Amino acid sequence: MNIWLRNFILLALMLAASGLALALRPTQKIADQGPAIDLEAIIPHKFGDWREEQRNSVQIVDPQQQQMIDKIYNQTLSRTYVNTRGYRVMLAIAYGTDQRDSMQLHYPEICYPAQGFVLQAKQTGALATSSGSIPVTRIQTSLDQRHEPVTYWATIGDQVFQGGVQKKLAEMSYGLNGKIPDGMLIRISSIDTETSNAYAIQTQFADQMLSAITPEYRKKLSGSF
């Protein structure tokens, strides 16, 4: 084949590939199409057996340094709730309107050790709620005498995912439809040396919280059910 013809064909293929990539580049943010997200307004200050504790001495671990939080997330919410028995649960929610590869969620099993905690165990499971079962990750952490079991889950768009493969598949699915997915990380923890007790109470807390949220936002926080 003539070298000039070969080069011309290669150039044409490169331009075609570039044009296809540009055409398939997602441009529509899901966050702009659904209900507006205002975490402070969405999450009730009181629900079920729980009420927000306005003044508390419990330290909520930041998921990352403030500069990183501001870069990745558009909104964050950190609250401590207490029930009628005096048991305290810490809730942290982070929301970002763009959850493509360049703007990744940061997970507790990475963030807690960055704050000096020891990661003792990690497992996946399901959190049973009256709305359905949510795939979650549970970790056990400690810092000196502080034992803090954690339950968390993450969403891409209206899907709950576990692990990087599921996240990537969800991103690709949205991207092929020209959409930029938003994402949310919901973290529930408590200071408790009895891990099984902590997880049971965290499940109750999550169920009552989700039941108190309007259906459109409940779907956003818990997946498409």
N, C-alpha and C positions, 0 to 999 in steps of 0.2 A: 504494500500500500504506500502510495506517495506520502512522504513525511508531512507535507503541508495539509493533505486531506486528513491524515490521522490526527494532527494537532487541532484541526478545525472541529472534527468529531468530538474529541476530548473536551474542547472548550464548550461546545454546544451541550454536552452532557453535564458539565460542571454548572453551566448557567441554568439548565433545567432543574438540577438538584437544588441549587440555591433558590430558585423561584418556588419550587415545591415546599421547601422548608419555610420560606417566608409566608406562603399561602396557608400552611398548616400551623403557623405560630398562633397560639391562643391569644385572644384580644379581649374577651368578655369576662369580667370579674363576676363570679357568682355572688360576691358580697354586694354588688350593685343591683342585683336582680331580686334578691329575697328580702325578707323583713330586716329592718335596720337592727344592728346588734348594739345594745347598750347593756353591758354586763351588770352595772350597778342597778339598772331598772329591772332587768330580767330576773335576777336571783332575789327571791324574797328575803327580808331580814328576819322573818319568823315563819316557820312552817312545822306542821306535825308537833313533835315533842321538842323542837329546837328553836332557839332564838339567838340572834347575834349578840355576842358579848362586846359591848362598846369599848370597855377598858379591860385589857387582859395582859398578863405577864408572859404569855406563851409566845415564843419567837417563831414566826413563820419563815421558813427557809426560802430565800429568793431563788428562783430557778436559774438565774445567772446574774452577772453584774448589770447594773442599771443601763449602761450604755448598750449592752447586748440585747437587753429586754426591749429597749426603745427601737432598736434596729429590726428585730424580728417580729415583734407583736405590736398591734395597733391599740390593744386594750389588755389590761390585766386586772384581776380582782383578787384580793386577799382578805379573808375574814376568819374569825374564830366564832364557833357556835357552841352553846352549852345546853344540855338537856335538863330535865327536872331533877335528875339524880346528880347533877354537877359534873357530868362527863363532858369533856371538851373535844371538839373535832375542828381541825383546821382545813379550810377550803381555799384552794388557789386555782384560778382559771386564767388561761392566757389565750388570746384570740388574735389571729393574723389574717389579713385579707388576701395575702398572696403566699401560697404554700408550695410553690415550685421548688426545685432543687436548691436554688440560690437563697431561699428563705426557709430554713428548716426549723421545725419544732425542736426544742431541747428537752430531753427526757430526764426524769428524776434519778434514774440509775447513773446518769452522768453528772447531774447537777449536785446531788447530795454529797458525793465524794469530793467535788470541787469546793464544798463548804466545810470539809474536814470530817464528814461522816464516814463510817465504815459500812460498806454494803455487805450484809451478811447472807442474804438469800434473795432469789428472784424466781418468780413463777408466773405463769399465765393462768387465767381462769375465766369464769363467767360470773357476772354480778346480776343476780336475779332481782328484777323490779316488777312492779305491777304492769308496766308498759311492755315488758319483754326482757330478754337476757342480753347484757352488754358484755362483749369481750374486754377483759381488763388485764392489766399487769399488776402484780403485787410484789413489793420489795420490803425487806426488813433492813432498817438502818439503825445505827447507834452512834452516839457522840458522848464519850465518857459515860455518865450514868443515865443519859437520855436514850430511851429505846422508842423509836418512831416507826411503826409499820405504816406503809403507804399503799393506797389503791389509786390507780390512775388509768385513764383511757384517753385516746386521741381520735379526732375526726378529720377527715378530708371531705369537704363539701358536706354531704349528708350521709357519709359512710364512716363507721367506726372501723379502724384497722388495727392489726397487731403485726408489728415487724415491718422492716424496710421493703420487703417484696410486695406486700399488700399495699403499702403506701404508694410505691412506684406504679403499680398496676392501676390504682385509682387515679393518680396524676395523669397517666397516659390516656385513660378512658376519657377524662375531662378534656385533656389537651386535643385529642382527635376530634372533639366536638367544638373546638374553638374556645373553650372555657378555662379560666384561671381559677383553680379551687381555693377557697379559704380553708382555714383549719383552726382547731381548738384543742387544747389540752386541759383536761379536768383532773385535778389532783385532790385527794382526800386523805388526811393523815391524822394520827392521834398519838399522844405519848402514853404508851401502855406496854408493860413488860409481858402481858399475856397477849401474844400475837393473834391467836384465834378469836379472842374476845374483841380485839381491836377491829379485825376484819368483819366480824358479825355486826358490830355497831356501825362501821362505815357503810356496810350494805344497807342497813336500815336508814341511815342518814341520806344516802344517795336516792333511795326509793322515795322517801318523803319529800326530798327536794324536787325531784323530777315531777312528782305528782302535783306539786304546788305551782309548777310553771305552765303557762299556756301551751296548747298543743303544738303550735308552729315553732316555738322555741324549744320545746321538749324534743322535737325531732332533730333540731339543730345540735342539741347537746348530746343526744343519746343514739343518733343514727336513724336510719330510715325505717322505723316501725311506729 
